[in-house]
Structures are given as C-alpha cells and as structure tokens.
Amino acid sequence: MISKCLFPVAGYGTRFLPATKAMPKEILPIVNKPLVQYAVEEASEAGIHDIGFVTGRGKRAIEDHFDISYELEHQIAGTGKEDNLKGIRNLIENHRFAFTRQNEMKGLGHAILTGRNLIGDNPFAVILADDFCVAGDDDDGVMAQMVKLYNQFRCSIVAIEEVPVDETHKYGVIEGETMKEGLYRITDMVEKPPKDQAPSNLAIIGRYILTPDIFDILERTKPGKGGEIQITDALLEQAKNGCVLAYQFRGRRFDCGSIDGFVEATNHVYENVYRRGERNL
C-alpha cells in the first residue's frame, strides 16, 4: 500500500559549513556512499519505488546522483571500479525519481506540503536522510518495520526513540497510551519542549508514514514553534480526530545533522561493514 516516499532535502546544512557551502549535506558520504543513497535504499527495502525529493537552490547534485553519468561510466568501463556503481545503478534502474522545489524554508510541515504534487491522494512515507538508521542483524530496516505496521493499522505512524530528558528541546516529543511493547497511540505531542515541560522522553525521529489527509491539515496549520509550519502540530490534530501511532523502532539512529553524529555513523559503518570486506556498500 505504501508505494511513495518523500525526501525533504531543501535545508541549508549550516552546521557543516563550509563543506555545505556548495554541496548538499545529503551528499556528504558515510565512508563511500552519500547519506541520501542510504535513505533511498531503506525506502527500497520497504518496497517503495516512487521516490520524491523536495529540493531547493544548490541541490542539483542530488538529482545528478540519481541519474546516469555517461562520461564517468565510459571511463571506468571494463575495470573493477564498475562494481562501485552497482548499488546506485540498481536504484536508478528500478525506481522512479521526481523533484519539486521548496522556495522558502518554512519548516518540515511546509516541506511535506510542498511535495503534495508528487504524492497525490496516496498514503506515503517520509524519510529525513540526516537521521541515519541502522537495523539490527536480524531486523528489517526501520521503514520496512513501519510499513508492516501501516498494513495492519492503516493510519499515520511516527518513529520514536528514548532520548535523555535534557535533550527533549531538540525534538518533537510524544505522550501516548501503550498498545503493546514499543507501540503507542498518541494523545499529545509537543515540538521541542524544555525538559520541565516535556510529556515524556520519547522523541520523534526522521521516519514517518502519513495518510493523505495530512495535506489538508497542513494547509490550515498556522506557523508554530520558530515561526515554521510544524508537522507535529498537524499530526496532533490528526491524532485528536482519529489515530496516530508512535513506534519505538528496532535499530540504532545516528543524528547526521550534527558533526558528532556524522562521525559516529562513519565510524560505525567503517568498523562494521567496510573493514569486514563489504566494500561495495
């Protein structure tokens, strides 16, 4: 049922300046593969093959990455270097890519609303590429785990994880009724609350499955925290009038929107994948 995934990638990546002055942060590599490619591969593992990007100025490198580079491929034809392109070739050949621009940075809710023309009247996934997620050895990827839940409950779902109480001001934080271990029906959510106002320490991370009525809700959602249109405000309205689930996923998340998290993710992949001989990541 979930065949489309939206990738909001219009942000400036200011925490990585000067590296991101002319290069999208989503193209920054974890070892030898860009962040955004890992994210698209996660969507692909979940059976999603229609990939939409909400981009902005200076993001052409993302479009170019998911396109054929004839000159490069001609130069390495017949050499062992061709193997390094197997993964991206598979994505290009088996997925459909579409792009639209977010002309102003007005928050994640606005970015998702901007992608409405790519989604239509369909339930869809949203992946934030700078939340780099690694599944356990015996687990599906995070989005595949969420798609299975959607097939069961047919409502919007957000991925959550426990965070230290003194870090709740960095996230949208939920309060909910426990349905079973690791699954909650949301009763409240607050965007970036101070620790003394946080309803819990369960924080939303960059994985969502959304039903298409979210677009109408976003259209009437007024700017909230930071003067931006917050997806948490729209989801709270959806939760009050229906059902939104929060899923404590199995796996590990690295905050690659920060330098510390990016280095941790790079070290993890290098030690656990690259050095073990899986060079074509």
C-alpha positions as CSV (number, residue, x, y, z in Angstrom):
1,M,0.0,0.0,0.0
2,I,2.9,2.4,0.6
3,S,4.5,3.0,-2.8
4,K,5.7,6.6,-2.5
5,C,8.4,8.1,-0.3
6,L,9.1,11.8,0.2
7,F,12.5,13.2,1.0
8,P,12.7,16.8,2.2
9,V,16.2,17.9,1.3
10,A,15.9,21.6,0.9
11,G,17.7,22.6,4.1
12,Y,21.0,24.5,4.1
13,G,23.0,22.2,6.3
14,T,24.6,25.2,8.1
15,R,26.1,23.0,10.8
16,F,28.5,21.6,8.2
17,L,29.8,24.8,6.8
18,P,32.0,25.4,4.9
19,A,31.6,21.8,3.4
20,T,27.9,22.5,2.6
21,K,28.5,25.9,1.0
22,A,28.3,24.4,-2.5
23,M,27.4,20.8,-1.7
24,P,24.1,19.5,-0.2
25,K,24.6,17.9,3.2
26,E,22.6,14.9,1.9
27,I,25.5,14.1,-0.4
28,L,28.1,14.0,2.4
29,P,29.4,10.4,2.4
30,I,29.3,7.9,5.1
31,V,32.5,6.1,4.1
32,N,31.9,6.0,0.3
33,K,28.2,6.4,-0.1
34,P,26.1,9.6,0.3
35,L,23.6,9.9,3.2
36,V,20.7,10.2,0.7
37,Q,21.6,7.0,-1.0
38,Y,21.4,5.1,2.2
39,A,18.0,6.6,2.8
40,V,16.7,5.7,-0.6
41,E,17.9,2.2,-0.1
42,E,16.0,2.0,3.1
43,A,12.8,3.0,1.3
44,S,13.6,0.4,-1.5
45,E,14.0,-2.3,1.1
46,A,10.5,-1.4,2.3
47,G,9.1,-2.0,-1.2
48,I,8.8,1.7,-2.1
49,H,9.8,2.6,-5.6
50,D,8.4,6.0,-6.3
51,I,10.9,8.5,-4.8
52,G,10.1,12.2,-4.5
53,F,12.5,14.9,-3.4
54,V,11.6,18.3,-2.1
55,T,14.7,20.3,-3.0
56,G,15.9,23.8,-3.0
57,R,18.6,26.0,-4.5
58,G,22.0,24.5,-4.8
59,K,20.7,20.9,-4.6
60,R,21.3,19.8,-8.2
61,A,23.9,17.3,-7.0
62,I,21.1,15.1,-5.6
63,E,19.4,14.9,-9.0
64,D,22.7,14.2,-10.7
65,H,23.5,11.4,-8.2
66,F,20.3,9.6,-9.2
67,D,21.0,9.8,-12.9
68,I,23.4,8.1,-15.3
69,S,26.8,9.6,-15.7
70,Y,27.7,8.5,-19.2
71,E,31.2,10.1,-19.3
72,L,32.2,8.6,-15.9
73,E,30.8,5.1,-16.8
74,H,32.6,5.2,-20.1
75,Q,35.9,6.0,-18.5
76,I,35.7,3.1,-16.0
77,A,34.0,0.5,-18.3
78,G,35.8,-2.8,-18.1
79,T,37.6,-2.0,-14.9
80,G,37.0,-3.2,-11.3
81,K,35.7,0.3,-10.5
82,E,32.4,-0.6,-12.2
83,D,31.5,-2.6,-9.1
84,N,31.4,0.6,-7.1
85,L,28.4,1.8,-9.1
86,K,26.3,-1.4,-8.8
87,G,24.2,-0.1,-5.9
88,I,23.3,3.2,-7.4
89,R,22.7,1.7,-10.8
90,N,20.2,-0.7,-9.3
91,L,18.4,2.2,-7.7
92,I,18.3,4.2,-11.0
93,E,17.0,1.2,-13.0
94,N,14.3,0.1,-10.5
95,H,12.9,3.3,-9.1
96,R,11.2,6.4,-10.4
97,F,12.5,9.8,-9.2
98,A,10.7,13.1,-9.2
99,F,11.7,16.5,-7.9
100,T,10.0,19.7,-6.8
101,R,11.3,22.8,-5.2
102,Q,10.6,24.4,-1.8
103,N,11.2,28.1,-2.5
104,E,11.2,29.1,1.2
105,M,12.3,27.3,4.3
106,K,9.2,27.3,6.4
107,G,9.6,24.1,8.4
108,L,9.2,20.3,7.8
109,G,5.4,20.6,7.6
110,H,5.7,23.1,4.8
111,A,8.3,20.9,3.0
112,I,5.9,18.0,3.1
113,L,3.0,20.1,1.9
114,T,5.3,21.3,-1.0
115,G,5.6,17.7,-2.0
116,R,1.9,17.2,-2.4
117,N,2.0,17.3,-6.2
118,L,4.4,14.3,-6.1
119,I,2.2,12.2,-3.8
120,G,-1.3,12.8,-4.8
121,D,-4.1,11.1,-2.8
122,N,-1.9,8.3,-1.5
123,P,-0.5,7.3,1.8
124,F,3.2,7.9,1.8
125,A,6.5,7.6,3.7
126,V,8.8,10.4,4.7
127,I,12.5,9.9,5.4
128,L,14.9,12.6,6.7
129,A,18.2,11.5,5.3
130,D,20.3,13.1,8.0
131,D,18.7,10.7,10.5
132,F,20.8,7.7,9.6
133,C,19.3,4.5,10.8
134,V,20.9,1.0,11.1
135,A,18.8,-2.1,11.7
136,G,19.9,-4.9,13.9
137,D,21.4,-8.0,12.2
138,D,18.1,-9.9,12.2
139,D,15.8,-6.9,11.7
140,D,14.2,-5.2,8.7
141,G,15.1,-1.6,8.1
142,V,13.2,1.0,10.1
143,M,10.9,2.0,7.2
144,A,10.2,-1.7,6.4
145,Q,9.2,-2.2,10.0
146,M,6.8,0.8,9.8
147,V,5.3,-0.3,6.5
148,K,4.3,-3.6,8.2
149,L,2.6,-1.7,10.9
150,Y,0.8,0.5,8.4
151,N,-0.5,-2.5,6.6
152,Q,-2.0,-3.6,10.0
153,F,-3.4,-0.3,11.3
154,R,-3.8,2.0,8.2
155,C,-3.1,5.3,10.0
156,S,-0.2,7.7,10.3
157,I,2.8,6.4,12.2
158,V,5.9,8.2,13.5
159,A,9.1,6.6,14.6
160,I,10.3,7.4,18.1
161,E,13.2,6.6,20.4
162,E,14.1,7.4,24.0
163,V,16.4,10.4,24.5
164,P,17.9,11.9,27.6
165,V,15.5,14.3,29.3
166,D,17.9,17.2,28.9
167,E,17.7,16.8,25.1
168,T,14.0,16.9,24.6
169,H,14.3,20.5,23.4
170,K,15.8,19.2,20.2
171,Y,12.8,17.0,19.2
172,G,9.1,16.7,18.8
173,V,8.1,14.7,21.9
174,I,5.0,12.4,22.3
175,E,2.7,11.3,25.0
176,G,0.7,8.2,24.4
177,E,-1.3,5.2,25.5
178,T,0.6,1.9,25.3
179,M,-0.9,-0.5,22.9
180,K,1.8,-3.1,23.2
181,E,5.5,-3.0,23.8
182,G,7.1,-0.3,21.7
183,L,3.8,0.9,20.2
184,Y,1.8,3.9,21.5
185,R,-1.4,5.7,20.4
186,I,-0.5,9.3,20.6
187,T,-2.6,11.6,22.9
188,D,-0.3,14.6,22.8
189,M,2.9,15.9,21.2
190,V,5.0,19.0,21.7
191,E,7.6,20.5,19.4
192,K,11.0,21.0,21.1
193,P,9.8,21.3,24.7
194,P,12.1,22.3,27.6
195,K,12.8,19.3,29.8
196,D,10.4,20.6,32.5
197,Q,7.5,20.7,30.0
198,A,8.2,17.5,28.0
199,P,5.4,15.0,28.3
200,S,7.9,12.1,28.1
201,N,11.4,11.4,26.8
202,L,10.0,9.6,23.6
203,A,11.3,11.7,20.7
204,I,10.2,11.6,17.1
205,I,12.9,10.9,14.6
206,G,13.0,11.3,10.9
207,R,10.8,8.5,9.8
208,Y,7.0,8.9,9.1
209,I,4.2,7.2,7.4
210,L,1.4,9.7,6.7
211,T,-2.1,9.4,5.3
212,P,-3.1,11.8,2.6
213,D,-5.5,13.9,4.7
214,I,-2.4,15.3,6.3
215,F,-2.1,17.7,3.4
216,D,-5.4,19.4,4.1
217,I,-4.5,19.7,7.7
218,L,-1.1,21.2,6.8
219,E,-2.8,23.8,4.6
220,R,-4.7,25.2,7.6
221,T,-1.9,24.7,10.1
222,K,-0.6,28.1,11.4
223,P,3.1,28.7,11.9
224,G,4.2,27.3,15.3
225,K,7.5,26.9,17.1
226,G,10.1,29.1,15.4
227,G,7.5,30.6,13.1
228,E,7.5,27.4,11.0
229,I,4.8,25.1,9.9
230,Q,5.4,22.1,12.2
231,I,4.4,18.6,11.2
232,T,3.9,17.8,14.9
233,D,1.0,20.4,15.0
234,A,-0.7,18.7,12.0
235,L,-0.1,15.3,13.4
236,L,-1.6,16.3,16.8
237,E,-4.8,17.4,15.1
238,Q,-4.8,14.1,13.2
239,A,-4.4,12.3,16.5
240,K,-7.2,14.1,18.2
241,N,-9.6,13.4,15.3
242,G,-8.5,9.9,14.5
243,C,-5.4,7.9,15.3
244,V,-1.7,8.4,15.0
245,L,0.7,5.8,16.3
246,A,4.2,6.1,17.6
247,Y,6.6,3.2,17.1
248,Q,9.8,2.6,19.0
249,F,11.7,1.1,16.2
250,R,14.3,-1.7,16.4
251,G,17.7,-0.5,15.4
252,R,20.1,2.4,16.0
253,R,19.9,6.0,14.9
254,F,22.7,8.4,14.3
255,D,22.0,12.2,14.1
256,C,24.0,13.0,11.0
257,G,22.6,16.6,11.1
258,S,25.3,17.1,13.7
259,I,29.1,16.7,13.3
260,D,29.3,14.3,16.3
261,G,26.6,12.0,15.0
262,F,28.0,12.1,11.5
263,V,31.4,11.0,12.7
264,E,29.8,8.3,14.9
265,A,27.9,6.9,11.9
266,T,31.0,7.0,9.7
267,N,33.0,5.0,12.3
268,H,30.1,2.5,12.8
269,V,29.9,1.8,9.1
270,Y,33.6,1.6,8.6
271,E,34.1,-0.8,11.5
272,N,31.1,-3.0,11.0
273,V,30.7,-3.0,7.2
274,Y,33.7,-1.7,5.3
275,R,36.5,-3.3,7.2
276,R,34.7,-6.6,7.1
277,G,35.1,-6.7,3.3
278,E,31.8,-5.4,2.2
279,R,33.5,-2.6,0.2
280,N,30.6,-2.1,-2.2
281,L,28.3,-0.7,0.5
